[in-house]
């Protein structure tokens, strides 16, 4: 029987809970200091991280299942390490690892990509494929905004499943910002209204939705989401496959201009020119 990834809703709740819990309890998620990934000489770390924004370096590898011939399971990782910031490096590694899993109720037996890889080679079927990716979508001296992506294909499935989680990192306070952290008191309703407007604009540009608007909305109703990214051009909200649309639509991405959120966001998160 083919395995299936966790539902987008279950993955979303699990990932956000993990990210926020890890930054609140860093001692539980962090490695020992000697195990922190460092890709530049120790005597150069301070010079690099004093620059605006957090210095990062790529972590890339692509592997097939060891001692396998013919069709073999594969794992590809294109992540980031933050020399001088072990907490964020470990958090990204942990978050990507937890963006994997199947639809059963078995707890994940791993907390890091290395642990996931060991588990994966023990359990993967011949054509299984996993891709894990972390990339920066926006950064300045105060914020580092990351997009974490996973793609999983399980042998026998009709297609693979992609998922995305944004991580808004406060460089000064060294923690993940939740939506409630950036919203002003009472701002959630305005945020939801702006998100609905962005969804309506997305539907207007969706050819399939325009062929039968009422039917499309019935099958794929609007859903609220806290999966947001702060950028220089507005707030971006991205959905997993099947959340707002059929698989053929990919992962819908809604963009909200800051002009629609001035009263919803705390002042420090609204660019002066918006």
N, C-alpha and C positions, 0 to 999 in steps of 0.2 A: 504494500500500500504506500502510495506517495505521501511524503511528509509535507506539511504546509506551514508557512511562516505564521507567527502570531498575527492576530488581527491588527489593523492599523491603530485602532483605539487602545487595545491592550498594550501595544508597543509604546505608544505615545505616553500613556500614563506611567508605565514602568520606567521609561527613559527619564522623564522629567523628575519623578520621585527620586531616582538614583542620582541625578545630577545635583539636585538641591540637598539631598541627604549627605552626599559626599563632601560638598563644600562646608556643610555645617559640622561634619565629623571627619575632618581631614586626617586625623590620626588613624582612623579606621580604614581609610582608603589609600593612604600614602605608603610608599615603600620606605625602607630605611634610607638615610641620607646617602650611604655609599652606593645604593642601587639606583639613584636618580639618573636618568639618561642625560648625558652631556656630550654634545657633538663638537664642541670647540674647547681648546685648552683652558683650564681653569683660570689662568692669569689673564685671559681675554674676555671672560664673561661680563665683568662689570662694565668694561668699555662698550660692549655691544648693547647691553640692556639699558644704558643711560640714554640711548637714542629715543626719540619719540616713537611710541608704540613698542610692543614687545618683539624682541628679536626671535626669529624662528628658523628652524632648519628642517628639511624634509626627512622623513623616514619611509623608505620605499623598499619593497621586496615582492617577488612573485614566485610562488612555489607550487610544485605538484606533490601529491602524497608520496612520502618516502617509500622506496623499494616497490614502486608500482610500475607496471608496464601496460601498454595499451591505453584504454580510457581510464583517466585518473582524476580524482578530485583535485581542485585547485583553490588556492588562496592568494589574493592580491591585496596588498596594503599600500596605500599612499597617504600617510599621516604626517603629522607635524610634531616636532619636539621644541620646547621652549627652554634653551639653556639659561640657567640662572633662575628659572621658575619651575621647580620640580612639581609644585602642586598642580599647575595647569597641565603640564606634560602628563602627569599621572591621571588626571581627570579625563583628558581626551582619550588616553589609552583605555581607561576603564569604560568610558561611555561607548566607544566604538565596539568594544567586546560585548557589551550588553545589548547592542543593536542587532544581535543574532538570536536565533532560537527557532523552535518549531511550535506547532499548535498544541502540544500536550502540556500537562500541568507540572512536568518535572522541573524542579528548580535548576537554574543554571549552575553548572559545576565549575565555573571559572569567573575570574574578576578582571583579568588582563588579556590583552591580545595574545601574549605568549601562552597563557593557560588555555585560552580558547583554541589556539592552534593545536596544542597537544590533544585536547578533547576532540577536535574536528577530525584529525587524522585517525582517531580510534573509531569514529562513528560514521564518517562520510561514505556515501555510495559512490560508485565509479564516476558518474557524470556531475556530481555536486560541484557547485561553484560559489565562492563567497568573495565579494569585493568590499573593502572597508576604506573610506576616504575621509580625510579632514582637510579643509581648506579655509583660508581667511577670506571673508567677504567684505570686511571693513575693519580698519584699525586707526587709532590715533593715540595720543599719550594717555588717554583715560579709558579707552575701550578697546577690546580685542573681540571681534565678532566672528565666530567660526560656524561653518556649515559642516555637519557630520553626516555622511552618507553611508548607507549599507545596501548591498545588492545580494540577494540569495536566490540561487536556483537549486532545487532539489530534484534528483533523478526521477523521471516519470511525471513531473509536473508540466502543465501546459505552458507555463512561462515563469520567469523569475519575478521576484518582488523587490521593489526599491523602497527605501524609507529615508527620511531626512529629519535631523534634529538640529536646530540652531542653538548655539551657546553664546550668550552675551556675557563677556567676562569683564568685570570691573578691575582694572589694573591697580588702582590704589587700594581698594578694600580686599582685593584678592579673593573674589567670590563670584559665583554666577548670579546674574540679575534675573529674577523672575519677572513676569509681567506686572505683578503687584508692586514690585520695587520701582518700576518706571512710571506707573500710572499715578496721577494725582488723586487725592481723596475724592471718591465719587466719579472717577473718570472711566470706569469700566463700561458703563452704558454708552458713553460717547464713542469709546473704542469699538464696541460691538456694532453700533450704527455705522461707523466708518467702514468696518469690515464687511458689513452687509452691502454697502454701496460699492465696495471694491469687487465683491462677488457678483453683483448685478452687472458691473462693467465687464467682468470676465465672461459671464454668460452671453452678453451681447456680442462678444467677439468669437463665440464658440458656435461653429456652423451646425454641429449636431444638435446643440441645445436650441438653436433658432428654428429648426425644422419642426419641433413640437415642444414649445416652451413649457406648457402646463405639464405634459407628461414627463419631461426631463426633470422639472423641479419636484415632481412627485417621487420619481425614482431616486433622485440625487438631491435631497434638500440641503439647504445651507446648514453648515455646522460651525460653531464657534471654535476657535483654536488659540492656545497660548504659545504656539510654536513660532515665535517672532524673531526678527533680526533687525537691529538698529543699523541703518546705513546713512550715507550722506544724502540720499535722495528720497528717504521716507522709511516707513516700517514695512518690512516684507514678511508675509505670513505664507508658509508653504505647507501643503497637505500631502499625505501619503496616497498612493494609488488606492482607488476604491472609496476614498473618503468623501469626495465631492463629485466624482465622475467615474465612468467605466475605465477599465485598464487602458484602453486605447488613448485616453486623454493624458496619460502620464501622471505627473505630480503637479496639480494646479498650484500656481504661485500668485498670490494676491498682493498688490502694492497699494499702500495707503500713504498719500502725501502728508507731510507734517502740517500743512495748512488745515487739514481736516482733523488734526489731533491736538491743536494748540491748547485747548481747554482740558484735554484728557491726560496729557503727559505732565510729569513734573518739569518745571522750567529748565532744569539743567540738561534735559534730554531733547529739547527743541532747539534746533539751530537758529541763530539770530536772524538769518536771512529768509527763513521759511515764512 
